[in-house]
Amino acid sequence: MFSYNPLWKTLVDKKMKKTDLINITNLSSQTIADMGKDKYVSMSTLDKICNTLNCDISNVIQHIPNNE
């Protein structure tokens, strides 16, 4: 499973809100809502966020192993 918790922490560290992210990336509010539910988003979306926030992918997404 993947979690976007690192992104929410990055936004706090940069004193930004989700609406700021929507405005500067031109992503839809639905995409951000999906990320809030740890749903799939495209690699191009992740790339856009990393480029816009000038951060590494590890500041946006984290892999959480399944407990099988």
Predicted model as a PDB file, atoms N, CA, C, CB and O in Angstrom, pLDDT in the B-factor column:
MODEL        1                                                                  
ATOM      1  N   MET A   1       0.850  -1.172   0.000  1.00 90.00           N  
ATOM      2  CA  MET A   1       0.000   0.000   0.000  1.00 90.00           C  
ATOM      3  C   MET A   1       0.900   1.241   0.000  1.00 90.00           C  
ATOM      4  CB  MET A   1      -0.969  -0.006   1.229  1.00 90.00           C  
ATOM      5  O   MET A   1       2.034   1.211   0.478  1.00 90.00           O  
ATOM      6  N   PHE A   2       0.371   2.303  -0.537  1.00 93.00           N  
ATOM      7  CA  PHE A   2       1.101   3.573  -0.548  1.00 93.00           C  
ATOM      8  C   PHE A   2       0.345   4.605   0.277  1.00 93.00           C  
ATOM      9  CB  PHE A   2       1.309   4.083  -1.999  1.00 93.00           C  
ATOM     10  O   PHE A   2      -0.886   4.625   0.312  1.00 93.00           O  
ATOM     11  N   SER A   3       1.106   5.445   0.927  1.00 96.00           N  
ATOM     12  CA  SER A   3       0.530   6.515   1.750  1.00 96.00           C  
ATOM     13  C   SER A   3       1.096   7.853   1.284  1.00 96.00           C  
ATOM     14  CB  SER A   3       0.829   6.286   3.270  1.00 96.00           C  
ATOM     15  O   SER A   3       2.268   7.955   0.924  1.00 96.00           O  
ATOM     16  N   TYR A   4       0.251   8.862   1.297  1.00 97.00           N  
ATOM     17  CA  TYR A   4       0.672  10.218   0.949  1.00 97.00           C  
ATOM     18  C   TYR A   4       0.927  11.061   2.187  1.00 97.00           C  
ATOM     19  CB  TYR A   4      -0.376  10.887   0.077  1.00 97.00           C  
ATOM     20  O   TYR A   4       1.020  12.285   2.088  1.00 97.00           O  
ATOM     21  N   ASN A   5       1.043  10.430   3.356  1.00 97.00           N  
ATOM     22  CA  ASN A   5       1.320  11.172   4.583  1.00 97.00           C  
ATOM     23  C   ASN A   5       2.570  12.043   4.488  1.00 97.00           C  
ATOM     24  CB  ASN A   5       1.464  10.214   5.731  1.00 97.00           C  
ATOM     25  O   ASN A   5       2.583  13.141   5.044  1.00 97.00           O  
ATOM     26  N   PRO A   6       3.633  11.583   3.795  1.00 98.00           N  
ATOM     27  CA  PRO A   6       4.790  12.480   3.654  1.00 98.00           C  
ATOM     28  C   PRO A   6       4.449  13.787   2.942  1.00 98.00           C  
ATOM     29  CB  PRO A   6       5.896  11.774   2.900  1.00 98.00           C  
ATOM     30  O   PRO A   6       5.032  14.827   3.246  1.00 98.00           O  
ATOM     31  N   LEU A   7       3.515  13.740   2.001  1.00 98.00           N  
ATOM     32  CA  LEU A   7       3.111  14.965   1.301  1.00 98.00           C  
ATOM     33  C   LEU A   7       2.447  15.940   2.260  1.00 98.00           C  
ATOM     34  CB  LEU A   7       2.159  14.637   0.140  1.00 98.00           C  
ATOM     35  O   LEU A   7       2.739  17.136   2.233  1.00 98.00           O  
ATOM     36  N   TRP A   8       1.558  15.438   3.106  1.00 98.00           N  
ATOM     37  CA  TRP A   8       0.846  16.323   4.029  1.00 98.00           C  
ATOM     38  C   TRP A   8       1.840  16.955   5.007  1.00 98.00           C  
ATOM     39  CB  TRP A   8      -0.260  15.544   4.801  1.00 98.00           C  
ATOM     40  O   TRP A   8       1.697  18.122   5.374  1.00 98.00           O  
ATOM     41  N   LYS A   9       2.847  16.183   5.427  1.00 97.00           N  
ATOM     42  CA  LYS A   9       3.887  16.734   6.304  1.00 97.00           C  
ATOM     43  C   LYS A   9       4.711  17.785   5.553  1.00 97.00           C  
ATOM     44  CB  LYS A   9       4.810  15.603   6.836  1.00 97.00           C  
ATOM     45  O   LYS A   9       5.044  18.831   6.110  1.00 97.00           O  
ATOM     46  N   THR A  10       5.036  17.504   4.294  1.00 97.00           N  
ATOM     47  CA  THR A  10       5.797  18.460   3.481  1.00 97.00           C  
ATOM     48  C   THR A  10       5.030  19.770   3.341  1.00 97.00           C  
ATOM     49  CB  THR A  10       6.101  17.869   2.087  1.00 97.00           C  
ATOM     50  O   THR A  10       5.614  20.850   3.431  1.00 97.00           O  
ATOM     51  N   LEU A  11       3.724  19.671   3.122  1.00 97.00           N  
ATOM     52  CA  LEU A  11       2.912  20.887   3.011  1.00 97.00           C  
ATOM     53  C   LEU A  11       2.942  21.682   4.312  1.00 97.00           C  
ATOM     54  CB  LEU A  11       1.461  20.533   2.642  1.00 97.00           C  
ATOM     55  O   LEU A  11       3.058  22.907   4.283  1.00 97.00           O  
ATOM     56  N   VAL A  12       2.839  21.005   5.444  1.00 97.00           N  
ATOM     57  CA  VAL A  12       2.899  21.692   6.741  1.00 97.00           C  
ATOM     58  C   VAL A  12       4.251  22.370   6.906  1.00 97.00           C  
ATOM     59  CB  VAL A  12       2.648  20.700   7.906  1.00 97.00           C  
ATOM     60  O   VAL A  12       4.326  23.522   7.332  1.00 97.00           O  
ATOM     61  N   ASP A  13       5.321  21.649   6.566  1.00 97.00           N  
ATOM     62  CA  ASP A  13       6.669  22.205   6.688  1.00 97.00           C  
ATOM     63  C   ASP A  13       6.845  23.453   5.821  1.00 97.00           C  
ATOM     64  CB  ASP A  13       7.709  21.153   6.303  1.00 97.00           C  
ATOM     65  O   ASP A  13       7.578  24.373   6.183  1.00 97.00           O  
ATOM     66  N   LYS A  14       6.167  23.471   4.675  1.00 96.00           N  
ATOM     67  CA  LYS A  14       6.262  24.608   3.758  1.00 96.00           C  
ATOM     68  C   LYS A  14       5.169  25.650   4.022  1.00 96.00           C  
ATOM     69  CB  LYS A  14       6.177  24.121   2.313  1.00 96.00           C  
ATOM     70  O   LYS A  14       5.009  26.609   3.268  1.00 96.00           O  
ATOM     71  N   LYS A  15       4.425  25.435   5.109  1.00 97.00           N  
ATOM     72  CA  LYS A  15       3.337  26.348   5.499  1.00 97.00           C  
ATOM     73  C   LYS A  15       2.319  26.527   4.365  1.00 97.00           C  
ATOM     74  CB  LYS A  15       3.912  27.720   5.904  1.00 97.00           C  
ATOM     75  O   LYS A  15       1.896  27.637   4.044  1.00 97.00           O  
ATOM     76  N   MET A  16       1.947  25.389   3.777  1.00 97.00           N  
ATOM     77  CA  MET A  16       0.980  25.382   2.677  1.00 97.00           C  
ATOM     78  C   MET A  16      -0.229  24.543   3.057  1.00 97.00           C  
ATOM     79  CB  MET A  16       1.625  24.843   1.378  1.00 97.00           C  
ATOM     80  O   MET A  16      -0.169  23.697   3.950  1.00 97.00           O  
ATOM     81  N   LYS A  17      -1.318  24.796   2.362  1.00 97.00           N  
ATOM     82  CA  LYS A  17      -2.541  24.015   2.513  1.00 97.00           C  
ATOM     83  C   LYS A  17      -2.776  23.231   1.234  1.00 97.00           C  
ATOM     84  CB  LYS A  17      -3.760  24.929   2.839  1.00 97.00           C  
ATOM     85  O   LYS A  17      -2.144  23.479   0.207  1.00 97.00           O  
ATOM     86  N   LYS A  18      -3.696  22.282   1.316  1.00 96.00           N  
ATOM     87  CA  LYS A  18      -4.034  21.491   0.124  1.00 96.00           C  
ATOM     88  C   LYS A  18      -4.536  22.398  -0.999  1.00 96.00           C  
ATOM     89  CB  LYS A  18      -5.104  20.424   0.465  1.00 96.00           C  
ATOM     90  O   LYS A  18      -4.255  22.150  -2.172  1.00 96.00           O  
ATOM     91  N   THR A  19      -5.276  23.445  -0.642  1.00 96.00           N  
ATOM     92  CA  THR A  19      -5.775  24.360  -1.677  1.00 96.00           C  
ATOM     93  C   THR A  19      -4.628  25.098  -2.362  1.00 96.00           C  
ATOM     94  CB  THR A  19      -6.758  25.371  -1.068  1.00 96.00           C  
ATOM     95  O   THR A  19      -4.708  25.401  -3.552  1.00 96.00           O  
ATOM     96  N   ASP A  20      -3.559  25.390  -1.613  1.00 97.00           N  
ATOM     97  CA  ASP A  20      -2.376  26.005  -2.227  1.00 97.00           C  
ATOM     98  C   ASP A  20      -1.771  25.054  -3.251  1.00 97.00           C  
ATOM     99  CB  ASP A  20      -1.323  26.380  -1.150  1.00 97.00           C  
ATOM    100  O   ASP A  20      -1.384  25.464  -4.346  1.00 97.00           O  
ATOM    101  N   LEU A  21      -1.697  23.785  -2.883  1.00 96.00           N  
ATOM    102  CA  LEU A  21      -1.146  22.778  -3.795  1.00 96.00           C  
ATOM    103  C   LEU A  21      -1.993  22.682  -5.070  1.00 96.00           C  
ATOM    104  CB  LEU A  21      -1.072  21.397  -3.096  1.00 96.00           C  
ATOM    105  O   LEU A  21      -1.456  22.597  -6.175  1.00 96.00           O  
ATOM    106  N   ILE A  22      -3.294  22.696  -4.909  1.00 96.00           N  
ATOM    107  CA  ILE A  22      -4.199  22.651  -6.062  1.00 96.00           C  
ATOM    108  C   ILE A  22      -3.946  23.849  -6.972  1.00 96.00           C  
ATOM    109  CB  ILE A  22      -5.679  22.628  -5.600  1.00 96.00           C  
ATOM    110  O   ILE A  22      -3.866  23.704  -8.192  1.00 96.00           O  
ATOM    111  N   ASN A  23      -3.823  25.018  -6.379  1.00 96.00           N  
ATOM    112  CA  ASN A  23      -3.662  26.244  -7.164  1.00 96.00           C  
ATOM    113  C   ASN A  23      -2.325  26.307  -7.903  1.00 96.00           C  
ATOM    114  CB  ASN A  23      -3.794  27.448  -6.261  1.00 96.00           C  
ATOM    115  O   ASN A  23      -2.282  26.743  -9.053  1.00 96.00           O  
ATOM    116  N   ILE A  24      -1.243  25.883  -7.269  1.00 95.00           N  
ATOM    117  CA  ILE A  24       0.064  26.025  -7.924  1.00 95.00           C  
ATOM    118  C   ILE A  24       0.380  24.876  -8.884  1.00 95.00           C  
ATOM    119  CB  ILE A  24       1.154  26.116  -6.876  1.00 95.00           C  
ATOM    120  O   ILE A  24       1.239  25.018  -9.754  1.00 95.00           O  
ATOM    121  N   THR A  25      -0.311  23.736  -8.732  1.00 95.00           N  
ATOM    122  CA  THR A  25      -0.051  22.606  -9.636  1.00 95.00           C  
ATOM    123  C   THR A  25      -1.117  22.460 -10.709  1.00 95.00           C  
ATOM    124  CB  THR A  25       0.042  21.319  -8.844  1.00 95.00           C  
ATOM    125  O   THR A  25      -0.924  21.732 -11.683  1.00 95.00           O  
ATOM    126  N   ASN A  26      -2.240  23.147 -10.537  1.00 94.00           N  
ATOM    127  CA  ASN A  26      -3.391  22.981 -11.432  1.00 94.00           C  
ATOM    128  C   ASN A  26      -3.938  21.562 -11.418  1.00 94.00           C  
ATOM    129  CB  ASN A  26      -3.007  23.359 -12.847  1.00 94.00           C  
ATOM    130  O   ASN A  26      -4.514  21.100 -12.403  1.00 94.00           O  
ATOM    131  N   LEU A  27      -3.754  20.870 -10.291  1.00 95.00           N  
ATOM    132  CA  LEU A  27      -4.367  19.555 -10.137  1.00 95.00           C  
ATOM    133  C   LEU A  27      -5.806  19.758  -9.692  1.00 95.00           C  
ATOM    134  CB  LEU A  27      -3.578  18.668  -9.115  1.00 95.00           C  
ATOM    135  O   LEU A  27      -6.149  20.787  -9.111  1.00 95.00           O  
ATOM    136  N   SER A  28      -6.637  18.771  -9.969  1.00 96.00           N  
ATOM    137  CA  SER A  28      -8.038  18.894  -9.564  1.00 96.00           C  
ATOM    138  C   SER A  28      -8.180  18.610  -8.075  1.00 96.00           C  
ATOM    139  CB  SER A  28      -8.930  17.935 -10.381  1.00 96.00           C  
ATOM    140  O   SER A  28      -7.361  17.913  -7.476  1.00 96.00           O  
ATOM    141  N   SER A  29      -9.223  19.157  -7.501  1.00 95.00           N  
ATOM    142  CA  SER A  29      -9.497  18.889  -6.093  1.00 95.00           C  
ATOM    143  C   SER A  29      -9.802  17.407  -5.890  1.00 95.00           C  
ATOM    144  CB  SER A  29     -10.671  19.756  -5.591  1.00 95.00           C  
ATOM    145  O   SER A  29      -9.553  16.865  -4.814  1.00 95.00           O  
ATOM    146  N   GLN A  30     -10.337  16.755  -6.910  1.00 96.00           N  
ATOM    147  CA  GLN A  30     -10.624  15.320  -6.825  1.00 96.00           C  
ATOM    148  C   GLN A  30      -9.324  14.516  -6.701  1.00 96.00           C  
ATOM    149  CB  GLN A  30     -11.425  14.855  -8.065  1.00 96.00           C  
ATOM    150  O   GLN A  30      -9.268  13.539  -5.954  1.00 96.00           O  
ATOM    151  N   THR A  31      -8.291  14.924  -7.427  1.00 96.00           N  
ATOM    152  CA  THR A  31      -6.999  14.242  -7.332  1.00 96.00           C  
ATOM    153  C   THR A  31      -6.444  14.353  -5.920  1.00 96.00           C  
ATOM    154  CB  THR A  31      -5.997  14.828  -8.345  1.00 96.00           C  
ATOM    155  O   THR A  31      -5.957  13.368  -5.365  1.00 96.00           O  
ATOM    156  N   ILE A  32      -6.514  15.532  -5.341  1.00 96.00           N  
ATOM    157  CA  ILE A  32      -6.023  15.732  -3.975  1.00 96.00           C  
ATOM    158  C   ILE A  32      -6.887  14.945  -2.992  1.00 96.00           C  
ATOM    159  CB  ILE A  32      -6.018  17.241  -3.606  1.00 96.00           C  
ATOM    160  O   ILE A  32      -6.368  14.378  -2.031  1.00 96.00           O  
ATOM    161  N   ALA A  33      -8.187  14.906  -3.221  1.00 96.00           N  
ATOM    162  CA  ALA A  33      -9.089  14.115  -2.365  1.00 96.00           C  
ATOM    163  C   ALA A  33      -8.747  12.632  -2.456  1.00 96.00           C  
ATOM    164  CB  ALA A  33     -10.567  14.344  -2.766  1.00 96.00           C  
ATOM    165  O   ALA A  33      -8.749  11.934  -1.442  1.00 96.00           O  
ATOM    166  N   ASP A  34      -8.453  12.146  -3.658  1.00 96.00           N  
ATOM    167  CA  ASP A  34      -8.051  10.751  -3.832  1.00 96.00           C  
ATOM    168  C   ASP A  34      -6.763  10.457  -3.064  1.00 96.00           C  
ATOM    169  CB  ASP A  34      -7.864  10.428  -5.324  1.00 96.00           C  
ATOM    170  O   ASP A  34      -6.627   9.402  -2.446  1.00 96.00           O  
ATOM    171  N   MET A  35      -5.837  11.385  -3.109  1.00 96.00           N  
ATOM    172  CA  MET A  35      -4.588  11.213  -2.374  1.00 96.00           C  
ATOM    173  C   MET A  35      -4.852  11.187  -0.870  1.00 96.00           C  
ATOM    174  CB  MET A  35      -3.597  12.338  -2.726  1.00 96.00           C  
ATOM    175  O   MET A  35      -4.173  10.477  -0.129  1.00 96.00           O  
ATOM    176  N   GLY A  36      -5.828  11.954  -0.427  1.00 95.00           N  
ATOM    177  CA  GLY A  36      -6.209  11.947   0.983  1.00 95.00           C  
ATOM    178  C   GLY A  36      -6.759  10.604   1.426  1.00 95.00           C  
ATOM    179  O   GLY A  36      -6.747  10.280   2.613  1.00 95.00           O  
ATOM    180  N   LYS A  37      -7.243   9.818   0.462  1.00 96.00           N  
ATOM    181  CA  LYS A  37      -7.764   8.475   0.733  1.00 96.00           C  
ATOM    182  C   LYS A  37      -6.756   7.397   0.327  1.00 96.00           C  
ATOM    183  CB  LYS A  37      -9.094   8.258  -0.009  1.00 96.00           C  
ATOM    184  O   LYS A  37      -7.095   6.216   0.252  1.00 96.00           O  
ATOM    185  N   ASP A  38      -5.521   7.812   0.066  1.00 94.00           N  
ATOM    186  CA  ASP A  38      -4.440   6.904  -0.348  1.00 94.00           C  
ATOM    187  C   ASP A  38      -4.788   6.105  -1.600  1.00 94.00           C  
ATOM    188  CB  ASP A  38      -4.107   5.948   0.783  1.00 94.00           C  
ATOM    189  O   ASP A  38      -4.412   4.940  -1.730  1.00 94.00           O  
ATOM    190  N   LYS A  39      -5.509   6.742  -2.517  1.00 95.00           N  
ATOM    191  CA  LYS A  39      -5.842   6.103  -3.791  1.00 95.00           C  
ATOM    192  C   LYS A  39      -4.735   6.377  -4.809  1.00 95.00           C  
ATOM    193  CB  LYS A  39      -7.211   6.611  -4.324  1.00 95.00           C  
ATOM    194  O   LYS A  39      -3.897   7.259  -4.624  1.00 95.00           O  
ATOM    195  N   TYR A  40      -4.759   5.597  -5.880  1.00 94.00           N  
ATOM    196  CA  TYR A  40      -3.774   5.716  -6.947  1.00 94.00           C  
ATOM    197  C   TYR A  40      -3.861   7.082  -7.629  1.00 94.00           C  
ATOM    198  CB  TYR A  40      -3.969   4.600  -7.973  1.00 94.00           C  
ATOM    199  O   TYR A  40      -4.949   7.588  -7.902  1.00 94.00           O  
ATOM    200  N   VAL A  41      -2.699   7.660  -7.894  1.00 96.00           N  
ATOM    201  CA  VAL A  41      -2.596   8.816  -8.789  1.00 96.00           C  
ATOM    202  C   VAL A  41      -1.454   8.522  -9.761  1.00 96.00           C  
ATOM    203  CB  VAL A  41      -2.346  10.169  -7.984  1.00 96.00           C  
ATOM    204  O   VAL A  41      -0.579   7.707  -9.470  1.00 96.00           O  
ATOM    205  N   SER A  42      -1.466   9.168 -10.879  1.00 96.00           N  
ATOM    206  CA  SER A  42      -0.488   8.865 -11.928  1.00 96.00           C  
ATOM    207  C   SER A  42       0.912   9.340 -11.552  1.00 96.00           C  
ATOM    208  CB  SER A  42      -0.913   9.507 -13.245  1.00 96.00           C  
ATOM    209  O   SER A  42       1.090  10.213 -10.702  1.00 96.00           O  
ATOM    210  N   MET A  43       1.885   8.746 -12.205  1.00 96.00           N  
ATOM    211  CA  MET A  43       3.274   9.151 -12.014  1.00 96.00           C  
ATOM    212  C   MET A  43       3.467  10.594 -12.474  1.00 96.00           C  
ATOM    213  CB  MET A  43       4.229   8.207 -12.779  1.00 96.00           C  
ATOM    214  O   MET A  43       4.275  11.319 -11.893  1.00 96.00           O  
ATOM    215  N   SER A  44       2.753  11.017 -13.490  1.00 96.00           N  
ATOM    216  CA  SER A  44       2.888  12.399 -13.957  1.00 96.00           C  
ATOM    217  C   SER A  44       2.386  13.375 -12.893  1.00 96.00           C  
ATOM    218  CB  SER A  44       2.114  12.604 -15.280  1.00 96.00           C  
ATOM    219  O   SER A  44       2.917  14.478 -12.768  1.00 96.00           O  
ATOM    220  N   THR A  45       1.373  12.983 -12.129  1.00 97.00           N  
ATOM    221  CA  THR A  45       0.892  13.811 -11.032  1.00 97.00           C  
ATOM    222  C   THR A  45       1.955  13.918  -9.947  1.00 97.00           C  
ATOM    223  CB  THR A  45      -0.412  13.240 -10.453  1.00 97.00           C  
ATOM    224  O   THR A  45       2.218  15.006  -9.436  1.00 97.00           O  
ATOM    225  N   LEU A  46       2.562  12.796  -9.597  1.00 97.00           N  
ATOM    226  CA  LEU A  46       3.624  12.794  -8.586  1.00 97.00           C  
ATOM    227  C   LEU A  46       4.810  13.621  -9.058  1.00 97.00           C  
ATOM    228  CB  LEU A  46       4.072  11.356  -8.270  1.00 97.00           C  
ATOM    229  O   LEU A  46       5.418  14.348  -8.273  1.00 97.00           O  
ATOM    230  N   ASP A  47       5.137  13.509 -10.340  1.00 97.00           N  
ATOM    231  CA  ASP A  47       6.233  14.281 -10.913  1.00 97.00           C  
ATOM    232  C   ASP A  47       5.949  15.781 -10.830  1.00 97.00           C  
ATOM    233  CB  ASP A  47       6.470  13.865 -12.369  1.00 97.00           C  
ATOM    234  O   ASP A  47       6.825  16.575 -10.487  1.00 97.00           O  
ATOM    235  N   LYS A  48       4.719  16.149 -11.148  1.00 97.00           N  
ATOM    236  CA  LYS A  48       4.325  17.570 -11.099  1.00 97.00           C  
ATOM    237  C   LYS A  48       4.440  18.108  -9.668  1.00 97.00           C  
ATOM    238  CB  LYS A  48       2.870  17.754 -11.626  1.00 97.00           C  
ATOM    239  O   LYS A  48       4.910  19.227  -9.460  1.00 97.00           O  
ATOM    240  N   ILE A  49       4.012  17.318  -8.693  1.00 97.00           N  
ATOM    241  CA  ILE A  49       4.093  17.745  -7.297  1.00 97.00           C  
ATOM    242  C   ILE A  49       5.549  17.904  -6.866  1.00 97.00           C  
ATOM    243  CB  ILE A  49       3.374  16.738  -6.381  1.00 97.00           C  
ATOM    244  O   ILE A  49       5.915  18.904  -6.247  1.00 97.00           O  
ATOM    245  N   CYS A  50       6.377  16.911  -7.197  1.00 97.00           N  
ATOM    246  CA  CYS A  50       7.804  16.981  -6.832  1.00 97.00           C  
ATOM    247  C   CYS A  50       8.477  18.200  -7.460  1.00 97.00           C  
ATOM    248  CB  CYS A  50       8.535  15.696  -7.270  1.00 97.00           C  
ATOM    249  O   CYS A  50       9.227  18.911  -6.793  1.00 97.00           O  
ATOM    250  N   ASN A  51       8.211  18.436  -8.731  1.00 97.00           N  
ATOM    251  CA  ASN A  51       8.808  19.586  -9.417  1.00 97.00           C  
ATOM    252  C   ASN A  51       8.324  20.906  -8.822  1.00 97.00           C  
ATOM    253  CB  ASN A  51       8.483  19.539 -10.912  1.00 97.00           C  
ATOM    254  O   ASN A  51       9.112  21.830  -8.625  1.00 97.00           O  
ATOM    255  N   THR A  52       7.044  20.987  -8.541  1.00 96.00           N  
ATOM    256  CA  THR A  52       6.469  22.225  -8.016  1.00 96.00           C  
ATOM    257  C   THR A  52       6.968  22.527  -6.604  1.00 96.00           C  
ATOM    258  CB  THR A  52       4.946  22.139  -8.019  1.00 96.00           C  
ATOM    259  O   THR A  52       7.281  23.673  -6.281  1.00 96.00           O  
ATOM    260  N   LEU A  53       7.040  21.492  -5.767  1.00 96.00           N  
ATOM    261  CA  LEU A  53       7.479  21.688  -4.384  1.00 96.00           C  
ATOM    262  C   LEU A  53       8.991  21.590  -4.234  1.00 96.00           C  
ATOM    263  CB  LEU A  53       6.814  20.672  -3.483  1.00 96.00           C  
ATOM    264  O   LEU A  53       9.531  21.780  -3.144  1.00 96.00           O  
ATOM    265  N   ASN A  54       9.670  21.289  -5.341  1.00 96.00           N  
ATOM    266  CA  ASN A  54      11.127  21.144  -5.326  1.00 96.00           C  
ATOM    267  C   ASN A  54      11.558  20.144  -4.242  1.00 96.00           C  
ATOM    268  CB  ASN A  54      11.805  22.519  -5.091  1.00 96.00           C  
ATOM    269  O   ASN A  54      12.389  20.441  -3.383  1.00 96.00           O  
ATOM    270  N   CYS A  55      10.962  18.959  -4.318  1.00 96.00           N  
ATOM    271  CA  CYS A  55      11.243  17.943  -3.313  1.00 96.00           C  
ATOM    272  C   CYS A  55      11.418  16.580  -3.967  1.00 96.00           C  
ATOM    273  CB  CYS A  55      10.123  17.893  -2.269  1.00 96.00           C  
ATOM    274  O   CYS A  55      11.163  16.408  -5.159  1.00 96.00           O  
ATOM    275  N   ASP A  56      11.852  15.627  -3.176  1.00 97.00           N  
ATOM    276  CA  ASP A  56      12.060  14.257  -3.626  1.00 97.00           C  
ATOM    277  C   ASP A  56      10.756  13.471  -3.487  1.00 97.00           C  
ATOM    278  CB  ASP A  56      13.200  13.579  -2.822  1.00 97.00           C  
ATOM    279  O   ASP A  56       9.876  13.851  -2.714  1.00 97.00           O  
ATOM    280  N   ILE A  57      10.639  12.382  -4.232  1.00 97.00           N  
ATOM    281  CA  ILE A  57       9.436  11.548  -4.178  1.00 97.00           C  
ATOM    282  C   ILE A  57       9.172  11.044  -2.757  1.00 97.00           C  
ATOM    283  CB  ILE A  57       9.570  10.359  -5.141  1.00 97.00           C  
ATOM    284  O   ILE A  57       8.019  10.840  -2.378  1.00 97.00           O  
ATOM    285  N   SER A  58      10.234  10.843  -1.971  1.00 97.00           N  
ATOM    286  CA  SER A  58      10.059  10.368  -0.595  1.00 97.00           C  
ATOM    287  C   SER A  58       9.380  11.420   0.286  1.00 97.00           C  
ATOM    288  CB  SER A  58      11.416   9.984   0.006  1.00 97.00           C  
ATOM    289  O   SER A  58       8.909  11.100   1.377  1.00 97.00           O  
ATOM    290  N   ASN A  59       9.327  12.660  -0.175  1.00 97.00           N  
ATOM    291  CA  ASN A  59       8.610  13.714   0.541  1.00 97.00           C  
ATOM    292  C   ASN A  59       7.140  13.776   0.140  1.00 97.00           C  
ATOM    293  CB  ASN A  59       9.269  15.061   0.287  1.00 97.00           C  
ATOM    294  O   ASN A  59       6.386  14.619   0.626  1.00 97.00           O  
ATOM    295  N   VAL A  60       6.745  12.870  -0.756  1.00 97.00           N  
ATOM    296  CA  VAL A  60       5.375  12.870  -1.277  1.00 97.00           C  
ATOM    297  C   VAL A  60       4.655  11.564  -0.979  1.00 97.00           C  
ATOM    298  CB  VAL A  60       5.384  13.120  -2.776  1.00 97.00           C  
ATOM    299  O   VAL A  60       3.481  11.576  -0.608  1.00 97.00           O  
ATOM    300  N   ILE A  61       5.338  10.445  -1.136  1.00 97.00           N  
ATOM    301  CA  ILE A  61       4.692   9.144  -1.033  1.00 97.00           C  
ATOM    302  C   ILE A  61       5.594   8.172  -0.292  1.00 97.00           C  
ATOM    303  CB  ILE A  61       4.340   8.598  -2.426  1.00 97.00           C  
ATOM    304  O   ILE A  61       6.820   8.278  -0.327  1.00 97.00           O  
ATOM    305  N   GLN A  62       4.955   7.221   0.380  1.00 97.00           N  
ATOM    306  CA  GLN A  62       5.696   6.227   1.151  1.00 97.00           C  
ATOM    307  C   GLN A  62       5.042   4.867   0.913  1.00 97.00           C  
ATOM    308  CB  GLN A  62       5.722   6.589   2.683  1.00 97.00           C  
ATOM    309  O   GLN A  62       3.817   4.759   0.861  1.00 97.00           O  
ATOM    310  N   HIS A  63       5.864   3.839   0.771  1.00 95.00           N  
ATOM    311  CA  HIS A  63       5.353   2.470   0.640  1.00 95.00           C  
ATOM    312  C   HIS A  63       5.219   1.846   2.011  1.00 95.00           C  
ATOM    313  CB  HIS A  63       6.278   1.611  -0.255  1.00 95.00           C  
ATOM    314  O   HIS A  63       6.145   1.886   2.821  1.00 95.00           O  
ATOM    315  N   ILE A  64       4.055   1.269   2.261  1.00 92.00           N  
ATOM    316  CA  ILE A  64       3.813   0.546   3.509  1.00 92.00           C  
ATOM    317  C   ILE A  64       3.550  -0.915   3.139  1.00 92.00           C  
ATOM    318  CB  ILE A  64       2.601   1.169   4.322  1.00 92.00           C  
ATOM    319  O   ILE A  64       2.545  -1.227   2.500  1.00 92.00           O  
ATOM    320  N   PRO A  65       4.452  -1.803   3.542  1.00 92.00           N  
ATOM    321  CA  PRO A  65       4.286  -3.219   3.178  1.00 92.00           C  
ATOM    322  C   PRO A  65       2.992  -3.802   3.727  1.00 92.00           C  
ATOM    323  CB  PRO A  65       5.469  -4.034   3.686  1.00 92.00           C  
ATOM    324  O   PRO A  65       2.537  -3.443   4.813  1.00 92.00           O  
ATOM    325  N   ASN A  66       2.410  -4.710   2.949  1.00 86.00           N  
ATOM    326  CA  ASN A  66       1.222  -5.426   3.401  1.00 86.00           C  
ATOM    327  C   ASN A  66       1.621  -6.441   4.462  1.00 86.00           C  
ATOM    328  CB  ASN A  66       0.506  -6.122   2.214  1.00 86.00           C  
ATOM    329  O   ASN A  66       2.694  -7.040   4.383  1.00 86.00           O  
ATOM    330  N   ASN A  67       0.774  -6.630   5.435  1.00 78.00           N  
ATOM    331  CA  ASN A  67       0.999  -7.659   6.452  1.00 78.00           C  
ATOM    332  C   ASN A  67       0.285  -8.931   6.024  1.00 78.00           C  
ATOM    333  CB  ASN A  67       0.503  -7.189   7.857  1.00 78.00           C  
ATOM    334  O   ASN A  67      -0.846  -9.201   6.428  1.00 78.00           O  
ATOM    335  N   GLU A  68       0.979  -9.707   5.192  1.00 55.00           N  
ATOM    336  CA  GLU A  68       0.348 -10.934   4.676  1.00 55.00           C  
ATOM    337  C   GLU A  68       0.658 -12.113   5.569  1.00 55.00           C  
ATOM    338  CB  GLU A  68       0.815 -11.230   3.246  1.00 55.00           C  
ATOM    339  O   GLU A  68       0.214 -13.228   5.296  1.00 55.00           O  
TER     340      GLU A  68                                                      
ENDMDL                                                                          
END                                                                             
